Amino acid sequence: MPRITTIFSFLIVSSLAVLPRVFTYSSSKAAVHNLAREWGRQGIRVNTLVPGFFPAEQNRKVLTEDRIQKILAHTPMNRFGESKELADAALLLASQQAGAFITGAKLIIDGDFNATSI
């Protein structure tokens, strides 16, 4: 079996819709994602992880009780993601077995927040 290289990038869930004043961010992420079309023939898989809300040190200060309730009201699973869930999704995309035929995918891991919010 030929050696397969896997590349994945991260998008923020709000980048799935066109947002004013951040078009350069969205454009650059779309360019990375579109590499899948160009590099697939060389055995390079390119995928994108799109995490929703995963509490971490860098965002705990902005997660006020009011903000938490607003986020959860738009999240059908009614909870935040856990770091293991994000890590497992990355492992799927990196896997030479489970993810071997996955390329050009945007894997949204957000408890359906995106579909009901934006």
Residue pairs with C-beta under 8 A, 6 or more apart in sequence:
2 43
3 43
4 43
4 44
4 45
4 96
4 100
5 43
5 44
5 45
6 44
6 45
6 46
6 47
6 93
6 94
6 99
7 32
7 35
7 39
7 44
7 45
7 46
7 47
8 46
8 47
8 48
8 49
8 90
8 93
8 94
9 29
9 32
9 33
9 46
9 48
9 49
10 48
10 49
10 50
10 51
11 29
11 33
11 48
11 49
11 50
11 106
12 50
12 51
13 50
13 51
13 52
13 53
13 108
13 110
13 113
13 114
13 118
14 118
15 22
15 25
15 26
15 29
15 50
16 50
16 106
16 108
16 114
16 118
17 118
18 26
19 26
29 48
32 46
32 48
33 46
33 48
33 104
33 106
35 44
35 46
36 45
36 46
36 47
36 103
36 104
37 104
39 46
40 46
40 103
40 104
45 93
45 99
45 102
45 103
46 103
46 104
47 93
47 99
47 102
47 103
47 104
47 105
47 106
47 107
48 105
48 106
48 107
49 86
49 89
49 90
49 93
49 107
49 109
50 106
50 107
50 108
50 109
50 110
50 114
51 81
51 86
51 109
51 110
52 75
52 80
52 81
52 108
52 109
52 110
52 111
52 113
52 114
53 71
53 75
53 80
53 81
53 110
53 113
54 80
54 81
54 82
54 83
54 86
55 63
55 80
56 83
71 80
71 113
72 78
72 79
72 80
74 113
74 116
74 117
75 110
75 111
75 112
75 113
75 116
76 111
76 112
76 116
77 111
77 112
78 111
79 111
80 111
81 109
81 110
81 111
85 109
86 109
89 107
89 109
92 98
92 99
92 102
92 107
93 99
93 102
93 105
93 107
108 114
